[in-house]
Structure formats: structure tokens, C-alpha cells
Amino acid sequence: MKTMSVMQQHIAVIDFGSSTARILIVEDTECAKVLAFESEKSEGINHGVIIDLDKASETIRVLLSRVKNKIDQ
């Protein structure tokens, strides 16, 4: 008998503001259980416009790394 692994689906919401960036990860289920939430000072954004892509990308990388660590625990 073969067992099938079921890959869990997640939904990610990113709020990238001029002062703070936030990420929320929830399970893609009816009750949408929160798996992780992180926030970080935004870099590279001014008045809703990306002014430094490298800094903005690094902020997202930091947030993604933190939530991945929380989910993998």
C-alpha cells in the first residue's frame, strides 16, 4: 500500500509600507489558522514607492526567513 504525502497549502499576505513591512502566513483551510507573523522596519520604500530595490528585497528576504523558521519548528 502506497502512502501519499499531502502538501500543506499556505496563504501569505505581505504589507510593505514606508515604515514597516509585515508578513502573515495562514493555512489554506476553512478556519485559516495563523502559522506565523513577522514585522520589520522597511528599507527602500518611500511613500509607497520602491526607491531601492536591493534594500526592499533584503527586507522581504529577512521576513520570509523568519516565518519559514517559525513554520518549520
Number of C-alpha atoms within 10 A of each C-alpha: 3 4 5 6 6 6 6 8 9 14 13 13 11 16 11 22 17 16 14 14 20 19 19 18 21 17 16 14 11 6 8 12 12 13 16 17 18 17 19 15 12 19 23 18 19 13 9 11 11 17 13 12 12 11 15 17 14 14 21 20 11 14 20 20 11 16 18 14 10 13 10 7 5
